[in-house]
Amino acid sequence: MELLMYVFLFILNIPIYKWIYRRIFDNVDDLKQSVKYSFTPDIISLFRRRFWKDQWGELKLSVFIFCSLGIFVIECVVVAKVVDVIFQ
């Protein structure tokens, strides 16, 4: 039952995830660059003279993930409490 609730909340939140994505990233290429920078070691970015671009890309990706997961977790907690109250 709970797994179904989590999947349902995740699907309902897709428009919210898209809204957050549009506020943080310019386009799909910007997202791809951020993912690429997240997997590139900082020392490599420093030698390529892209250290601050790397840091900015990692920050944008981290903020997107944090916001998306934060909203999902808060909704799961609230819905679980409401379901507990209803079915008691």
Secondary structure, DSSP 8 states (H G I E B T S, - for coil): -HHHHHHHHHHHTHHHHHHHHHHH-SSHHHHHHHHHHHHS-HHHHHHTT-HHHHHHHHHHHHHHHHHHHHHHHHHHHHHHHHHHHHT-
